[in-house]
């Protein structure tokens, strides 16, 4: 949300979603992980709660629908694409290389070095290549959303086009599922699209005010999210209580409604901006750091101390990635990527006539800006 309206409550929610995923992996996961035994068995006191931390991803996707539409509004597809590349890739590259180092150190993951190059593109999901870190699967889902938003940006993002886009995406996903059409299922991600569409509708409520139609989108996507949440509880996260899952999904929608309607506007603290910036690198690096740290610390340290150290180390590493990698690389990449689009821009300024009545350079500059704002859609 750089350079646009910043909602501190969104930063807080993003960090809490990332923390929920971290605690799920470190204390609520039932499979193999960084601990010698499944983390759920090591922390039985809290695993009954943290085992639902995977729903932090569901919150991520609603937030993404909200903030990505906010970010894309008024931009063309090129400028939107640059904003996503600059935001996502630097920390992601660090994460992939960190994964290579950890797997090499522990002689784990046969063939991992051969995965690194395709993983560096973030397109490995479409190439049929395994993720270096399992958390990357959410990035592939996000990329589907970004491609669709880029198409919308090419058409032109308006209130009307957004309504049409959300309706077509929602019904297209349902029809693709009913027809079992593999291509459309992959393109439209119907199991996750309700969250993105809900986030978009909530942003429009925030920007333009509530209408019955926008609330209708929120209500329908909420019911669809309940359906898919129950399906994941049955098939992916077996043993997850469907009632609890439904209650948590309800809570996700409720808190985002509070954001959209300005009810959380009093949540203001400068540190929340930093927490929001740490969310993405924290999500990427936490599981990779856990393996070498816990191998060195546990069981020499008790489980709770080891947990506190690995969570704290993950937050510190996320801050280091943000300050030392994300910010410098973003500052270097952004102007160069923008320059690469210059050849695609119409030469509007060249067509502005110089006034014959002795108009000043200031007048010409004003005219040029007027032509740019009216005649040239930003790339």
C-alpha positions in Angstrom: 0.0 0.0 0.0 3.0 2.2 -0.4 2.1 5.7 -1.6 -1.6 5.0 -1.1 -4.0 5.1 1.8 -2.5 3.0 4.6 -4.7 1.3 7.1 -2.8 0.4 10.3 -5.4 -2.2 11.2 -4.6 -4.1 8.0 -1.0 -4.2 9.0 -1.9 -5.6 12.3 -4.2 -8.3 10.8 -1.5 -9.3 8.3 1.0 -9.8 11.1 -1.4 -11.8 13.2 -2.2 -14.0 10.2 1.5 -14.7 9.7 1.9 -15.4 13.4 -1.0 -17.8 13.3 0.7 -19.7 10.5 4.1 -19.7 12.4 2.4 -21.1 15.5 0.6 -23.7 13.4 3.9 -24.9 12.0 5.8 -24.8 15.3 3.1 -26.0 17.7 0.0 -27.2 15.9 1.2 -29.2 12.9 0.5 -32.9 12.9 3.1 -34.0 10.3 6.9 -34.1 10.1 8.6 -30.7 10.8 11.6 -29.1 12.5 10.9 -30.8 15.8 12.0 -34.5 16.3 8.3 -35.3 16.7 5.2 -33.6 15.3 4.8 -30.2 16.9 1.3 -31.0 17.9 2.6 -33.8 20.1 5.3 -31.6 21.7 2.8 -28.8 22.6 -0.4 -30.6 23.5 -1.4 -27.8 25.9 -1.9 -25.3 23.0 -2.2 -27.5 19.9 -6.0 -27.7 20.2 -6.0 -24.0 19.3 -2.9 -23.6 17.1 -3.8 -26.5 14.9 -6.3 -24.1 13.3 -3.5 -21.5 12.6 -3.5 -22.6 8.9 -6.6 -20.4 8.6 -4.2 -17.5 8.7 -3.9 -18.1 5.0 -7.7 -17.6 4.6 -7.3 -14.2 6.3 -4.3 -13.4 4.1 -6.4 -14.0 1.0 -9.3 -11.7 2.1 -6.7 -9.0 3.0 -5.1 -9.5 -0.4 -8.4 -9.0 -2.2 -8.8 -5.7 -0.3 -5.3 -4.2 -0.6 -4.5 -5.4 -4.1 -7.6 -3.7 -5.5 -6.6 -0.6 -3.5 -3.1 -0.8 -5.0 -4.2 -1.4 -8.5 -6.9 1.3 -8.7 -5.8 4.0 -11.1 -2.9 2.0 -12.4 -2.4 0.2 -15.7 -1.2 -3.4 -15.9 2.4 -2.5 -16.3 2.6 -0.3 -13.3 0.6 -2.8 -11.3 2.9 -5.6 -12.4 6.0 -3.6 -11.3 4.5 -3.0 -7.9 4.0 -6.7 -7.4 7.4 -7.7 -8.7 9.2 -5.2 -6.5 7.1 -6.2 -3.5 7.4 -10.0 -3.8 10.6 -11.0 -5.4 13.5 -9.7 -3.2 12.4 -11.5 0.0 11.3 -14.5 -2.0 14.8 -14.9 -3.6 16.4 -14.8 -0.2 14.0 -17.4 1.0 14.7 -19.8 -1.8 18.5 -19.4 -1.4 18.1 -19.9 2.4 16.2 -23.1 1.7 19.0 -24.3 -0.5 21.5 -23.6 2.2 19.5 -25.4 4.9 18.8 -28.5 2.8 22.5 -28.6 1.8 23.6 -28.2 5.5 21.4 -31.1 6.6 21.7 -33.2 3.4 18.0 -33.2 3.1 15.7 -33.1 0.1 17.2 -35.2 -2.7 17.4 -33.1 -5.8 16.7 -29.7 -4.1 19.6 -27.9 -5.8 17.9 -28.7 -9.1 14.7 -27.1 -7.8 16.3 -23.7 -7.0 16.4 -22.2 -10.5 12.7 -22.9 -11.4 11.8 -21.8 -7.8 13.5 -18.5 -8.3 11.0 -17.6 -10.9 8.0 -18.2 -8.6 6.4 -20.1 -11.5 7.3 -23.6 -10.3 3.7 -24.4 -9.6 2.9 -24.1 -13.4 6.1 -25.9 -14.3 5.2 -29.0 -12.3 8.3 -28.5 -10.1 8.2 -29.0 -6.3 8.4 -26.0 -4.0 11.7 -25.5 -2.1 9.5 -24.6 0.9 6.0 -25.8 1.3 4.7 -22.4 2.2 5.2 -21.2 -1.4 2.0 -22.8 -2.5 0.1 -19.7 -1.4 2.2 -17.5 -3.7 1.1 -19.5 -6.7 -2.5 -19.0 -5.7 -1.8 -15.3 -5.3 -0.2 -15.1 -8.7 -3.5 -16.3 -10.2 -5.2 -13.4 -8.6 -2.6 -10.9 -9.8 -2.9 -12.1 -13.4 -6.6 -11.6 -13.3 -6.3 -8.1 -11.7 -3.7 -7.2 -14.4 -6.3 -8.1 -17.0 -8.8 -5.9 -15.2 -6.3 -3.1 -15.1 -5.8 -3.4 -18.8 -9.5 -3.0 -19.3 -9.7 -0.2 -16.8 -10.6 -0.4 -13.1 -13.9 1.3 -12.4 -16.7 0.6 -10.0 -18.7 -0.9 -12.9 -15.8 -3.1 -14.3 -15.1 -4.4 -10.8 -18.7 -5.5 -10.3 -18.6 -7.3 -13.6 -15.2 -8.8 -12.9 -16.3 -10.2 -9.5 -19.5 -11.7 -10.9 -17.7 -13.3 -13.8 -15.0 -14.7 -11.6 -17.4 -16.1 -9.0 -19.8 -17.7 -11.5 -17.0 -18.8 -13.8 -15.4 -20.7 -10.9 -18.7 -22.4 -10.1 -19.3 -23.4 -13.7 -15.7 -24.6 -14.0 -16.2 -26.8 -11.0 -19.5 -28.2 -12.2 -18.1 -29.0 -15.6 -14.9 -30.3 -14.1 -13.0 -28.1 -16.6 -9.4 -28.4 -15.6 -8.1 -25.4 -17.4 -10.7 -23.0 -15.9 -10.3 -24.6 -12.5 -6.6 -23.8 -12.6 -7.2 -20.3 -14.0 -10.0 -19.3 -11.7 -9.0 -21.1 -8.4 -12.6 -21.6 -7.3 -11.6 -23.1 -3.9 -9.9 -19.8 -3.0 -11.6 -17.2 -5.1 -14.4 -16.4 -2.6 -11.8 -14.9 -0.3 -10.3 -12.6 -2.9 -13.7 -11.5 -4.2 -14.9 -10.8 -0.7 -11.8 -8.7 -0.1 -12.5 -6.7 -3.3 -16.1 -6.1 -2.4 -15.1 -5.0 1.1 -12.6 -2.5 -0.4 -15.3 -1.1 -2.6 -17.5 -0.7 0.5 -14.6 1.1 2.2 -14.0 3.3 -0.8 -17.5 4.1 -2.1 -19.8 3.2 0.8 -22.1 0.1 1.4 -24.7 -0.9 -1.1 -27.0 -3.9 -1.1 -25.2 -5.4 -4.1 -21.8 -5.2 -2.5 -23.1 -6.7 0.7 -24.6 -9.4 -1.5 -21.1 -10.3 -2.8 -19.7 -10.4 0.7 -22.6 -12.7 1.9 -22.4 -15.1 -1.0 -18.6 -15.4 -0.9 -18.8 -15.9 2.9 -21.1 -18.9 2.4 -18.9 -20.2 -0.3 -15.9 -19.9 2.0 -17.7 -21.8 4.7 -18.3 -24.6 2.2 -14.6 -24.8 1.1 -13.4 -24.4 4.6 -15.4 -27.5 5.6 -14.1 -29.4 2.6 -10.5 -28.6 3.6 -11.2 -29.7 7.2 -12.5 -33.1 5.8 -9.8 -33.7 3.1 -6.6 -31.8 3.8 -6.6 -31.0 7.5 -8.2 -34.1 8.7 -9.5 -34.0 12.2 -10.1 -30.3 12.2 -13.5 -29.5 13.8 -15.8 -28.1 11.1 -17.7 -26.1 13.7 -14.5 -24.4 14.9 -13.4 -23.8 11.3 -16.7 -22.2 10.4 -16.5 -20.0 13.5 -13.0 -18.8 12.6 -13.9 -18.1 9.0 -16.9 -16.2 10.3 -14.5 -14.2 12.6 -12.3 -13.5 9.6 -15.2 -12.0 7.6 -16.4 -10.1 10.7 -13.1 -8.4 11.4 -12.7 -7.5 7.7 -16.2 -6.0 7.7 -15.1 -3.9 10.7 -12.1 -2.7 8.6 -14.2 -1.9 5.6 -16.7 0.1 7.5 -14.1 2.1 9.5 -14.9 0.6 12.9 -11.2 -0.3 13.5 -10.0 3.2 12.5 -8.8 3.9 16.0 -6.2 1.2 15.7 -3.2 3.6 15.2 0.4 2.9 16.2 3.4 3.7 14.1 4.9 0.3 14.9 2.1 -1.4 13.1 3.5 -0.3 9.8 6.8 -2.1 10.6 4.8 -5.2 11.7 3.0 -5.1 8.3 6.3 -4.9 6.5 7.7 -7.9 8.4 4.7 -10.1 7.6 5.8 -11.4 4.2 9.5 -12.2 5.0 8.4 -13.8 8.3 6.0 -16.0 6.4 8.8 -17.0 4.0 11.7 -17.7 6.3 10.3 -19.1 9.6 10.1 -22.7 8.7 13.6 -22.8 7.1 15.2 -21.1 10.1 13.5 -23.5 12.5 15.4 -26.6 11.3 19.0 -25.6 12.1 17.9 -23.6 15.2 15.9 -26.4 16.8 18.6 -28.9 15.9 21.1 -26.8 17.9 18.8 -25.8 20.8 16.5 -28.7 21.5 16.4 -30.7 23.8 19.3 -28.9 25.5 16.8 -26.1 26.1 13.3 -26.9 27.2 10.6 -26.9 24.6 9.0 -23.6 25.6 12.4 -21.7 25.6 13.3 -23.3 22.3 10.0 -22.2 20.9 10.5 -18.6 22.1 14.0 -18.5 20.6 12.9 -19.8 17.2 9.9 -17.4 17.0 12.1 -14.4 18.1 14.8 -15.4 15.6 12.3 -15.6 12.8 11.0 -12.1 13.6 14.6 -10.7 13.7 15.5 -12.5 10.4 12.3 -11.0 8.8 13.3 -7.5 9.9 16.8 -8.1 8.5 15.5 -9.2 5.2 13.1 -6.2 5.1 15.8 -3.6 5.9 18.8 -5.1 4.1 17.2 -6.8 1.1 13.7 -5.7 0.4 14.1 -1.9 0.7 17.4 -1.6 -1.1 16.4 -3.9 -3.9 13.0 -2.3 -4.3 14.7 1.1 -4.6 17.0 -0.2 -7.3 14.4 -2.3 -9.2 11.5 0.1 -9.4 13.0 2.9 -11.6 14.6 0.4 -13.9 11.4 -1.6 -14.4 9.5 1.6 -15.0 12.1 2.7 -17.6 11.6 -0.6 -19.4 8.0 0.4 -20.0 8.8 3.8 -21.5 8.8 2.4 -25.1 5.2 1.3 -24.5 3.9 4.7 -23.5 2.3 7.0 -26.1 4.4 10.1 -26.8 1.7 12.4 -25.5 4.0 15.2 -24.5 5.5 15.5 -28.1 2.0 16.3 -29.5 1.4 19.3 -27.1 1.6 22.5 -29.1 3.6 25.4 -27.8 1.3 28.4 -27.2 1.6 31.2 -29.8 0.4 33.9 -27.5 3.6 34.1 -25.5 2.6 31.5 -23.0 5.2 30.6 -20.5 7.0 27.3 -20.0 4.8 26.9 -17.0 1.7 27.0 -19.3 3.2 24.4 -21.6 4.0 22.2 -18.6 0.4 22.4 -17.4 -0.9 21.5 -20.9 1.4 18.6 -21.1 0.2 17.3 -17.7 -3.4 17.7 -18.9 -2.7 15.6 -21.9 -0.9 12.9 -19.9 -3.8 12.7 -17.4 -6.5 12.4 -20.1 -4.9 10.7 -23.1 -2.4 8.3 -21.6 -3.4 5.4 -19.5 -0.5 4.5 -17.2 1.3 1.3 -17.9 
